[in-house]
Amino acid sequence: MAQQDWWRSAVIYQVYVRSFADGDGDGTGDLAGVRARLPYLAELGVDALWFNPWYLSPMKDGGYDVADYRAIDPAFGTLAEAEKLVAEARESGIRTIVDIVPNHVSDQHPWFQAALKAGPGSPERELFHFRPGRGEHGELPPNDWPSQFVGSTEPVWTRLPDGDWYLHLFTPEQPDLNWAHPAVRQEHEDILRFWFERGVAGVRIDSAALLAKDPELPDLATDPHPHPFVDRDELHDIYRSWRAVADEYDGVFVGEVWLPDTERFARYLRPDELHTAFNFSFLSCPWDAERLRASIDTTLAEHAPVGAPATWVLCNHDVTRTVTRYGRTDTGFDFATKAFGTPSDLTLGTRRARAAALLSLALPGAVYVYQGEELGLPEADIPRDRIEDPMHFRSGGTDPGRDGCRVPLPWTAKAPHAGFGPHEEPWLPQPAGWASYAVDRQAVDPGSMLSLYREAIRARPVLGDGPLTWLPAPEGVLAFARAGGVLCAVNLAETPADLPVHSELILASGPLDPAGRLPKDTAVWLRS
């Protein structure tokens, strides 16, 4: 594979800096912690690291409220440290992907502060969406758009004392930018260059389908077409201009694009736009053979016309952890169904998560691994008085939020705070028994989740971004062939299944039964 095509079949590890490793002992993960753990990441075998936002931020939404894209938040370190991290990771053979949040900025961003001071009708307010209200005295919001935090009943407009309202699809602390303004477009192209010049290999684009708005800001129709703020055609011109910047540096993009329309989804992946986009249908798919196969087939089919590689992911910083989700009665994922106290069989969930790891790593394209998935971490129950996620508060306290998948990692079983940091308690509490998942224990256990991930990632390069051919298999069993004579079989049926004809067992997510058959909720890689 050509060096510039590394992203087509890469294993990319998602680093949520705040919860990865605490280098200075203040209870918050930081860049020093990541730098100290680069040998771990190199041994894991990943090709790149994707960092959630590490920029200067009031942290009203976990750093997705950015005050300055050219500065590192002091909680994480300094710009000089970020530059060192990018360089040191590259020396270890690991590339860096940073996170850009183009839909909105923090209300502490200099542009928004200037807009507040400038007043109604000013040029400064044209960088955002300021409007007078409706009603006799302007007391009603300018339109009826819903919040993009699922379950939230709060408005997406906030009124200022001077009478103007401003738009924020997320929290009031995250005002939406006006992407029809040339200064907004120029600023983001400059930000891309800033980070590409510091050696980053790629950019992940948050809420990539939300940037452009209908300039009239109309009410939301029952079945709007085109939608006033989702997947508007104007977006493609924006991303074509971004692609021209990325091509100057051999940089790559991955977009966060949630769209049910596969044809419109594929438009973002045309050769002059984004390189890749996240695959949310696979991430949210239940543990069901028929539905998983349909998700895989649909994903490959929608990418094929534009020649883009698929991406596969089981979990991220917004989603219930795989072990917990697969141990529930409902094994799919939907933000709208999250609830406190949902029971889970973690033994069952772990067995399925091991099989799912081999399944996802055997598929053609790039794979994203969220930190802690390689340790088999479950979703943590966060005490209500310790929850920080605004999704919880904006739901009126009914949604448990996303903090349960963001709990700081356990590194050393017998160290304070499971080795996350040497001094202060972590910013989110680690559950009792968290140390049992620690890296130092799993690293010496050949049967651990960490050992499985290490072996699978080590063996994966032979698979590449080539074709997938389905093999005949019993109902409830997924079996397919990949490049180099490698076969993958996953049994989701109730009874053991015979293995496909093969010459060698490469790797198994769990032991075979005494007759050499594939047990329920188990996956294998075979050589034909």
N, C-alpha and C positions, 0 to 999 in steps of 0.2 A: 504493500500500500504506500502511495506517495505520502511524504511527510505532511504536506498541506491537507491531506484528507484524514488526518488522525481522528477527527471528530465523528467520522461516519460510523465507527465501531468502538468508540471509547467507553471506558468505565469512568464515570464522573461522580465524585464524592461530594455531597452537599455538606458544607460546614456552616452551622449556625453558631457564629463565633461566641455569642454570649454564653453558650452552654457546652462548648467543646472542651476547653481546658483553661484553667485560671493560672496565668504565669506570675502575677504580682500578689496574689493572695487576698484580693479584696472581695472575693465572692462572685465576680463576673468574669466570664471567659474573655480572652484577649488575644492579640496577635502574638505576644510572647509565648502564650500557651500553645498556639498552633505551630509556631516555629520549633518549639521543643519537641513536638510530636510528629514532625516531618518524617523521622525514621519509621514510625509506626505506619504512616500512610504509604511510604515507599514499600514497606514490607507487605502491606495489604495488596499492593500492585495496581493502584488506580492510576489513570492517565491524566486526570485533571481534578482540580478542586473548584467547586462553585461556592462562593461566599455570599451569604445573605448580606444585606446592606451593612457596611461598616463605617458609614459616613457620619459626620456631625449631625446629631439628631436629639430632640427632646425625648425620644423613645415613647411617644404616645401610642405607637403601633409597631413596637418591636424594631424600630429603625427604618420602617417604610415611610416615615415622615422625615424627609431629608431637608436639613437646613443648609448644607454646603457639600456639594459633590466632590470638591477638591480637597476636603479635609477629613481626616479620620477622627471619629469620636474619641475623646480622651479616655473614655471607659475601655476602649480597645487598644489604644496606643497612639502612634503618630504616623504621618505620611511616610517618614523615613523608614519606620518599621515595616509598613506595608510594602514599600519598594524592596526592602531586604527579603521579606517573605516571598514575594513574587520571584526574586532572583534565586533564592535558596531552594525553593520548590522546583524551579526549572533545572537547577543543578542535579536534583534528585530524579529528574525525568518526569516531573509533574507540572502541568500547565495550570494557569489560573483563569477563572471566569468570575467577573464581578457582576453585581446586580444593579441594574438601572431601573428607576421608578419614574417613568416619564409622565404618567397621568396626572400626578399631583406633587406638591412639595409640602414641607412643613409650614405651619403658620408663622414660624420664626424665620423662615427664609427671607433674606434681604428684599427680594422682589415684593413679597406679600406685605412685609412691614412698610415698605415704601407706598404700596397701594392703599394701605389703611390710612396713612398720614395724608395722602394726596387728595382723597375725597372723591365724591361722585363725579363721573364724567371725565376723570383725569386719564392721561395716557398710561399711567402706571396701572390703572385698573383694567386696561385692555389686555394685559397679559393673563388675566384670569376671566372668570365668568361672573361679573357683577351685574345685577339687574334690579330695577325697582320691583316692589311687590305688587300683587294684585289686591283687589278689594278697594273699598272707598278710601282708605287711608294707607294703602300699601301694606296692610298687616298680614296678607296671605302670601305664601311662597310663590315664586314666579311660575312654577309648574309642579306636576305631581310625580316626578321621578322617584323610584324607590331606592333605598340604600343598597349598596353592594355587599354589605355584611348580611349574610343570610339570617333571617329571623329578626332582624332589627326593624323596629317600627318607627324609629326616629327619622325626621326629615333630612333631606340632602341639601337643604338651604339653611343658612344662618343669617339672621338680620343684624346689621350693625346699628349703632346709635344714630348714624347719619341717614338712616332709612334704606340704604342699599342692602341687598341680599347677595351672598356669594355661594357658589356651587361647590359641594364636596361630596362626591359619590361614596366616600368612605367616612371618616370622622371629621368633625368640624376643624380639627387641627391639621387637616390635609386638603387644602384648597386645590381644586382642579385647575390645571393650566389651560390656556386657550391656544390650541395647536393650529388655529388659523392665523396666528400672529407670527410673522417671520422671525422676530427676536427669539421666540420660544424654540423654533426649529434650529436656528443658528446656535443657540446656547447648548442644545443637546448634542449637536455635531461636534462642538468644541469639547464637551465633556468626554465624548467617545475618544477623540484624539488624545485628550489628556491621559486617559488610562491606557490606551494602546501604546502610547509613547513610554509608559512605565512598564511595559513588558507583558501586560495581560494578553491572553490568547483569545478571549471571548467575552461576550456580554450576554447575560440573561435579562430579558425584558419583562418586567412585571406588568400584569394587566394589559397585555399588548394590544388587545382588541377594543380598548375603551377610550383611547386618546381623543379621537375626533368626535365632535358634537355637531348636531344640526344647528346652524347659526341662529335659527329662530327659537331654539329651546322649547319646542312644542310639548304639550302634554303627551303622555305615553298612551298610544292607542292600544286596543285589545290585542291586535296582532300586527304590530308596526312593521312596515316595509317601505323604505329602509328604516332600520331602528335609529332613533335619535342619538344614541350614544354607544351602541355596540356594533362592531364590524362594519364601519362605514367605509365606503370606497375610497375616501380621501386618505385613509391610512396607508394604502399601498404606495402612494407617492412619497410619503414620509419614509417608509422602510426602504424604498429604492435609493433615496438619498443617503440613508444610513449605510446601506450595503456598499455604496461607492466609497464611503469612509473606511469601512472594515477592509475592503479589498486593498487599500493602500498599505495595510499592515498584516495582511493574511489573517485577519481576525474573523471570528465566527460569532453567530447569534443563535440563541435559543429563545423562542418566544413562549410566554405563558398565554396560550390562546385556548379559551374554553368556548367551543362552538359545536352545536349539534349537526350542522350542515357540513358534510365531508367535502363537498366541492368547494365551498367557500373557505373552509379550513386550508385546503391545499393551495389556495391562491397566495397565502402568506409564504409558501415554500417554493415559489417559482425561482428560477436560477438567479434573478437579479434582486431578490428580497431576502428573507431570512433563511438561514441554513437548516435549522431544525426547529421543532416546536414540541412542547410537552404533550404526552399522550395520556389524557385524563380518562379516556374510556377504559383503558387497561387498569389504571390505578384504582378506579372505583368499581371495577367488575367483581361480582361475587365469585366465591370459590366453587365454580360450576364448570364442568368440562365444555358443555355446549356453548355457554356464554363466553368463556375464555377464548375458545376457538373462533367464535364469531368476532370478538374484539381484535384478535390477532389478524384474521383475514381482512377485516375492514380497515385496520390500520395500514397494513401493507398495500392494500388496494388504493387507498387514498393518497399514499406517498408515491406510488409508482409513476403516475403520469408526469410528475414534476421532477422525478429522479432524486428525491430527497430521502435521506435515511430516516427510519422510524426511531422513536425513543421509547424506552420502557422504564417504568418506575412503579414501585409498590407503595411508597410512602414519601411524605415530605414534611416540612415544618408546619403545615396547615392541617394535616390529615391524621386521623387515628392510626397509631402504630400497627403494623401488619400482624404481629403476634396476637394482639388484643382483638383486632377486627376479625381475623380468621378463626378465633375461638368463640365467636358469637353466633347466635341463631341466624341473624342477618349478616352475612359476610361481605356485603357490598359497602360502599361509602357514599353518604349523601349528607352535606352540611345540614340540611333541613331536619334530619332525623337524629342528630346528636342529642343525647340526654344523659343526665346524671344517673348513676346506678345501673347502667346496662351491664348485665353479667357476662363473663367470658371465661371459657375453659382454656387456660393458658398452656396446658400440656398439649391439647389438640391444636391450638393456634400456633404453637412453636413447631409442631410437626408439619403443619401446612406451610408455614412461613419458610421452613427449610426447603420444602419441595418447590415453592414459588420462587425462591432464590435461584435454583437451578433452571427452572423454566425461563425466567426473565433473562438470565445470563446466557441462555442458549439461543435467544431470538436474534434475528439480524438487525443491526443498527446499534445505537448507543444506549447504554444503561446508566441510570442515575441511582446512586445508593445514598440514602439519607443517613447522616451520622447516627450510630447506635443500632441501625438495622443489622449491621454485621455482628452485633453483640446479642441480637435477639431481645432487645429491650421491649417491655410491654408499655402500653399507655399508663401513665401514672395518674392516680387520683390526687388532685391538688386541693388542699383545704380551701374552703371558700374564701377565707380571709387572706389567703395568699395568692389568689388568682390575679393576674395582671392584664390578661388579654382583653382589649376593648370589645371584642366580639361578645364576650360574656356580659359585659355591662350594657351594651347597646341592645341586647336581647331582653333586658329586664331581669337578668339573672337566671333565665331558663336554659341557655346554652352553656355547657361547661367550658367552652372556649378551646383554644389550641395549646394552652400551656402544658397539657399532659404529655405531648410529644416533644416538648422542648426542655425537659428536665436535664440538668447537667450530667455529663457522662461519668461513669465509674471507671477509673483507671487502675487503682491499686486497692485490693480488697481490705487490707489491714490499715490503710492510711486514713487520717481524718477526712470526712466527706468523700470517702471512696477514692481519694487521690485526685479529685477534681482541682483542688487548690489547697495550699498549706495552712491558711489562717481562717478567714471569715467563712461563715455558713454560705453556701451557694444562694444565688438570687432567687431560685426556686427550690423548694425542699425536695431532697431525694427520699423516696419511700424506704420504709424498713425493708431490709433484704437486698437493697440495690447493689451492695458490694458483691453479691453472689454472681453478678454479671460482669465483674471487673475484667479488664483486659489482661492483667497479669495471670489470672486464673485460667481464662479461656485460651491464652497463648500456649499453654503447656498441656492442654487437653485436646487430643486429636479428634474427639467427638463433639467439640463445641461448635457453636454457630460461627465464631470467628475463624476457626480452622476450616470449616466448610467454605466460607467466603474466600479465604486465602487460596485454597486449592482451586476453586472454580475460576477465580479471576486469573490465576496463573495458567490454567488450561485454556481459557477463553480465546486468546488471540488466534488460534487455528480456525475459529468459527467465522470471524470477520463479518462484513456486511454483504454477504452473498445470498443466494436464494434459499428458500425453505420449501421442502417437499413433504407434504403430509403422507404418513404411512397408514395402511389398514390397521385398525385397532378396535378392540371391543368397546361397547358403549361405556362412556365414563372415563375413557383413557385417551390422552393426547400423546401422539407419537409422530415425530417428524425427523427428517434427515437434513443435515447441514453439510457444509463444505468439509473436505478432508475425510469423508467417511464417518463423520460423527453423527450419532443418533441420540435423540432425547425422548424419554418416555415418562409421563406423569400419570399416576393412577388416582383418579378422583371418584372411582366406583366404590361400591360397598365391599367387594370381594377382591382377593389378590388376582393379579393378571400375569399371564406369561410375558416374558420379555421378548422384544423383537429379536430376530436372528442376529447374532453378533459374534465377534471374535474376542472382545475384551470389555470388561467393566472398567470405565474410566473413573467414575465418581458416583456416589449414591447419597441421597439426603438422609437415608436411614437404612437399617439392615434389611436384607431380603428375607423372605420367610424360609423355613427349613427346606422347602421344595425348590428354592431358587426363584420364586416368583416375586413380583412387585407388589408389596402391600398397599393398602389404602393410604392415601395422602403421602405418597412417597414418589420421588423422582430419581431417575438415573441418567447418566451420560454413558453411552456405549460406543465402541468402535465396530463398524460393520465388518 
